[in-house]
Amino acid sequence: MEAHKDHVMVSSLAFAMLSACDAPQILNSDPTPDYRPDVFWGALESHCGKAYNGKLVSDDEADADFAGAPMVMHVSECSQDAIAIPFHVQLEDGWDRSRTWRITRTADGLRLKHDHRHADGEPDAVTMYGGDTSTKGSARVQNFPVDEFSITMFEKEGLNASVTNVWTVEVDPAGTDKAKFAYQLQRTVEGGAPEPRFFRVEFDLTDPVEPPPPAWGQG
């Protein structure tokens, strides 16, 4: 799991027509008129209060513990300017409820932050990192290049490879055929990383499930 724009509601049909044009990747094209964070925000809002099962779809060795693990995302909190999405993963020692994706409005678009907590609710040493949208997204895919706050934190904690992170969030509105939500982390050698990194999880938005307990520190 941060100037304000008018709330926008768009029909599921419009989103379905757009979905065929959007790929789940870092978008490197020049800024285009299709950059519409308000439309993207409306898709997120359509899932408020709902939870969905998901899975890891990437195959980096660093994520071996997540391979085949049950996962649930829960759009647990929604306001005019902030949406919280806890990400729950069942590992060998039980459910890990340490991660919440927080998406907020900014003067220029949207901001993604990662709220990491311990089981006692205390913040992790590496938390609230992320970035702001660039003008290289669309109605259903938004990219969040790492911001200066996060770079400083990563360098302090010795996570130097992470200073080139780009996060991507993809979402279809409720009621869309084959709707999905995806969260992705990517860094590339071309972007300055010492080696490539790719993490991606996807969630089926067509089949809501029982909401899980609150994320750690959020109850």
WODA-V460276 format. One line per field, one symbol per residue. phi: phi as a letter, one per 30 degrees, with the letter a starting at -180 (. if undefined). A space follows every 50 residues. Layout:
# WODA-V460276
phi: ???
This chain:
# WODA-V460276
phi: ...bbddbcbddddddddddcccdadccddebdddbdddeeddeedceic bbdaadccbdedcedcdiddbbcbddbbbdbbbcbdccbccecjdccdcb dccbdbdclbbcbcccbdedjddddcahclacdcdccbdbbbcbdecded edddddcicddddcebcbbbacdejddhdbbbbbcbbbdddjddadbbbb bbbddcbdbdededdeicd
